[in-house]
Amino acid sequence: MANTENLTKRKKVLSILFSVFTVLLTILVIGVVFNIYFSIGYLFILIIHELGHYIGAKFLNIKIIFGGLTPFGAYIIHDDIKSCKENALVAIAGPLFGGILALIYYLIYHFTGNSTFFVLSFVSVSINLLNLIPVQPFDGAYVAEIISPIISYIGLIFLLFIAITSKHKLLWVILLVIGIGKTYELREKYYKDNYFRVERNIKVKYITYYGTLLLLLGFSTLYFYQFNNLQALIIDILRFKG
């Protein structure tokens, strides 16, 4: 018993040390390419997104702990969730909080004119919009569980489009392959497992929540892409202009 407790404590210490190392490394690497404010702001995007999941789980009284931080995102560890309704709420809370942070960054830019916060707002909107793709490993997959696997089929088409058009094809092809496998598993279980049984009015509520957030982040992303000075503002916060 004592050995097990010591092992658990050791894992927690190692997780904390790894997270601290990741924070410092991320600030250093991104700070070399961009300015230090952008690197810290980027970390906040990852942390606030995961904080949304954390608060969503706490709202449902689900036992949860902070798992750690990587350069691509933070993560949490929680008890197995027995209801797809609860899982969907925890999942959608991440992009919701990320969208709120994007709005805060934009307001800071609006009042200060600091282009770093405009770019941070754009990054936060983009990351959280992608997280709404209704295919695992994205958060939107857990919303698809409560609505219908049909939404995941649409997500796969979108992933295929990104894989074809993106410069980072290998990454998106890998995500597409994972998504196809997970969507097949969902389709096989959806009509047989009681985990997916929810009332029609609950489905309507989550369609409304998901659709509204998707539209807000989607239109926000279009706004940023239509912004004539976006590329110039990104270049403005680069340390090396050439």
N, C-alpha and C positions, 0 to 999 in steps of 0.2 A: 504493500500500500504506500509506504514511504517512498519507494523507488518510483512508483507511478506519479506521485505528487511532485517529486523532484523533476521528473521528465517533463511534466506539464508546465512547471514553472520555467524550465530551461527553454521550452518551445516558445513561451510567451516572451521571454527576454530576447531570444533570437529574432522573433517576429518584430519586436519593437526596434531592435538594433538595425534590422534590415530595412524597416520603414524609414528610420532616421537617415540611413545611408542613401536610400532611394531619394528622399527629399533633397538632401544636399547635392547628390549627383545630378538630379533633374534641374535644380536651380543653377548649378554650374554649367551644364551642357547647354540648356536653353538660354541661359544668361550670356553665354559666349556668342551665340548666334543673334539673339535679340537683346533687349535691355533687361535689367534685373527685375523691373516691375512686371514685365510680361511673364517671366519665368515663375514668379511667385503667384501671379494671377492665374496662370495655367494650373498650378497645383490646387488652387482654390476651386477651380472648375471640377477637378477630379474629386476633391474632398466633399464639396457641397452636393454633388450628384449622389455620392454614396450616403451622405447625411440624410438625404431625402428617403432612401431605402430604410435607413436606420430608424427615422422618425415614424415612417409608415409601419414598420414592424412593431415598434414600441406602442403605437396607437392601438394595435391589435393584441397587445400584451404577449408578444412572441419573444422568447428569450433570444438575445442577440449580443454578439460582441464584434468589435472592429477587428477584421482579419489582418489587414496590412495595406501597404501602398506600393504600387509599381509605377513606372513612368507612363503607363497607358491607362491607369485607373486604380482606384482604391477598391477594396472588397470587404464584405461583411460575412460573418458566419452566423447562421440562425438555426433554430430547431426546424425539423421537417414540418412543412405547412400542409395541413390536411385538406384545405379547401382551395380550389382554383380562384375563388373570389378573393380570398386573403392574399394569395400569391400575386394576383393582378394588381391589388392595391399597393403592395410593397414595391412591385416592379415599376408602376407608373409614377410613383412618388419621386423616383430618381430624376427622370427627365423634367418633371414639374419643377423641382427645386433648381435644376440646372437652367431651366428657362427663366425663372425668377432672377437668378444670378446674372444671366445675360442682360435682362432688363436693367438691373442695377448698374452693370458695367456701362450700358449705353447711356444711362442718365448721367453717370459720372463724366463720360465723354461729352455729353451735351452741355454740361455746365462748366467744364474745364477746358474743352477743346484738345485734351490729351489723346492723341491717336492710338496710344497703347490700349486704352480702354475700349475704343471702337473695335480694334482687332480682337481683343479678348471677348467682346460681346459676340462677334461673328463666330469665333471658335466655339464658344459655349453653345450657341444656337445650333451649329453644325453637328457637334458631338451628340447633343441630346436629341436632335432630329434623327440621326442615324440609329440611336438607341431605341427609337420607336419602330424600327423595322420589325414586323411581326414574325420573325424567324429566330430561332435560337442560333447563336448565343446572345442575341439582343434582348433588351427588356420587353420590347413589344411582343415577343413570343408568348409571354405569360398573360398578356391581354388577349391574344388570339385564343388561348386555352379556354377563356370564359365566353368568347363570342362564337368562333367557328374556325375550323382548320382552313376554310376557304380563304380567310384573310392571309394565312401563311403562304398560300399559293401565289397570291398577289405579291407578297414580300419576296418570294423566290424570283419572280419575274424582275422585280426591282433590283435584287442582288445581281442577277444575270446582266442587267443593263450596266450596273456599276462595274462589274468584272470586265465587260467588253470595252467600256470607255475609260476606265481608270488607268493611270500610269503604273499603279501598284497592282498589276493583274494577279500575281501569285497569291497575295494576301486575300483578295476578294474571291478568287477561285476556291481557296481553302475554306473560307467562310461559307461559300455557296454549297460546297460539298457537305460540310457539317450541317447546314440548314436543310438540305434535301433529306439527309438521314433522320434528323430530328422531326421534320415535318411528316415523314413516313410513319415514325413511331407515334406521333400525335394522332394521325388519321386512324391508325390501327386501334388506339385506346379510346378515342373520343366518344364513340357511341356504345362502349362497353363498360367503362370505368365510372363508378359513382362519383369519383373526384370531380368530374366535369359536369355534374348535374346541378344546374342553378335555375332559378325562376326566370321567366321571360322578362319581367320588369328589371331584374338585376342586369341582364344582358343589355337592355336598352340604356340603362344608366352608364354602363361601361363603354358602350358604343359612343355615347355622348361625351364622356370624359376623354376617351382616346381620340375621337374625331376632333374635338375642340382643340386639344393640345397639339395634335398633328397639324391642324390648319394654322394655328398661331405660329408654331415653329417653322412650318413650311413657308408661309408668307414672309416671315422674318428673314429666312434664308434667301428667298427671292429678292427681298429688299436689299440685302447686303450685296448680292451678286449684281444688282442693277445700279449699285452705288458707283458712280464714275471714278471716285477717288480711292476705292478699296485697295487696288494694287499699289497705288502711290503711298497709302497709309501703312501698308505692310512693309514696303521698302523703307519707309521713314523710320521704323523701329528696328531695322536691321543694323547690326554693328558694321557689317562690311557691305557697302553699297554696290560694289562692282560685281 
